[in-house]
Amino acid sequence: TTAGDPAAAAAGWGDVLLKVALDDARQLCARLLVDDGDVATYMLNLRAQAAVAAAEAAGLPLDHEGLDQLAAGWRDELSVLEAEVEELLSHWTGTQVTLPSLQSSQEVENLIQQL
């Protein structure tokens, strides 16, 4: 027990305060990820960079050229998909619909609310 040991009692409070601070940080981070697409994008990039660095440090090099080719293919597919969505929405609404740049969940939400 910590009743007779002030140092142990203080250490216990330190653990409690650290847990409270961690919970506060998690809540703030969750709020930032929801409220600000830029922060969400930054955090996603940060996690990806950490994963790539860890893999390369472990001797598993990333094929940057292959990844660039894959991303280019996805960009092409996304362009085709966006054109199809615009066409369908235009037909559905009876007016010409042009999709904005949908780079964050907030932009997607705004588009949905407009429809």
C-alpha positions in Angstrom: 0.0 0.0 0.0 1.0 3.6 -0.4 -0.4 4.8 3.0 3.1 4.9 4.7 5.1 5.8 1.7 4.7 9.4 0.4 6.8 8.8 -2.6 4.6 5.9 -3.7 1.5 7.9 -3.0 2.9 10.8 -5.2 3.8 8.3 -7.9 0.2 7.1 -7.9 -1.1 10.6 -8.4 1.4 11.1 -11.2 -0.1 8.1 -13.0 -3.6 9.4 -12.5 -2.6 12.9 -13.8 -0.9 11.3 -16.8 -4.0 9.2 -17.6 -6.1 12.4 -17.4 -3.7 14.3 -19.7 -3.7 11.4 -22.1 -7.5 11.2 -22.2 -7.6 15.0 -22.8 -5.1 14.7 -25.6 -7.1 11.9 -27.2 -10.3 13.9 -27.0 -8.6 17.0 -28.5 -7.0 14.9 -31.3 -10.4 13.3 -32.1 -12.0 16.7 -32.2 -9.3 18.1 -34.5 -9.6 15.1 -36.8 -13.3 15.6 -37.2 -13.3 19.4 -37.3 -10.3 20.1 -39.5 -9.6 18.1 -42.6 -6.1 19.6 -42.8 -5.2 18.2 -39.4 -6.6 14.8 -40.4 -4.6 14.9 -43.6 -1.5 15.8 -41.6 -2.0 13.0 -39.1 -2.5 10.5 -41.9 0.6 11.6 -43.6 2.6 11.5 -40.3 1.5 7.9 -39.6 2.3 6.9 -43.2 5.8 8.5 -42.9 6.4 6.7 -39.7 5.4 3.3 -41.2 7.6 3.8 -44.3 10.6 4.9 -42.1 10.1 1.9 -39.8 9.9 -0.5 -42.8 13.0 0.9 -44.5 14.9 0.9 -41.2 14.0 -2.8 -40.9 15.4 -3.5 -44.3 12.2 -3.4 -46.3 12.7 -0.7 -48.9 9.7 1.0 -50.4 9.3 0.9 -54.2 8.8 4.7 -54.7 8.6 4.4 -58.5 6.0 1.6 -58.2 4.0 3.6 -55.7 4.1 6.7 -57.9 2.7 4.6 -60.8 0.0 3.1 -58.6 -1.0 6.6 -57.4 -1.1 7.9 -61.0 -3.4 5.1 -61.9 -5.7 5.8 -58.9 -5.8 9.5 -59.9 -6.9 8.5 -63.4 -9.6 6.2 -62.0 -10.7 8.9 -59.7 -11.1 11.4 -62.5 -13.3 8.9 -64.5 -15.3 8.2 -61.3 -15.8 12.0 -60.6 -17.0 12.5 -64.2 -19.5 9.6 -63.9 -20.8 11.0 -60.5 -21.2 14.5 -62.1 -23.2 13.0 -64.9 -25.4 11.0 -62.6 -26.0 13.9 -60.3 -26.8 16.2 -63.2 -29.3 13.7 -64.6 -30.8 13.2 -61.1 -31.1 16.9 -60.3 -31.9 18.1 -63.8 -29.2 20.7 -63.6 -25.5 20.7 -64.4 -23.5 19.6 -61.4 -19.8 20.1 -61.1 -18.1 18.5 -58.2 -15.8 20.7 -56.1 -12.5 19.4 -55.0 -13.3 16.9 -52.3 -10.2 16.8 -50.2 -11.8 16.6 -46.8 -14.8 15.1 -45.0 -16.1 18.6 -44.5 -16.2 19.3 -48.2 -18.0 16.0 -48.8 -20.5 16.9 -46.1 -21.1 20.3 -47.6 -21.7 18.8 -51.0 -24.2 16.3 -49.5 -26.1 19.1 -47.7 -26.3 21.0 -51.0 -28.1 18.1 -52.7 
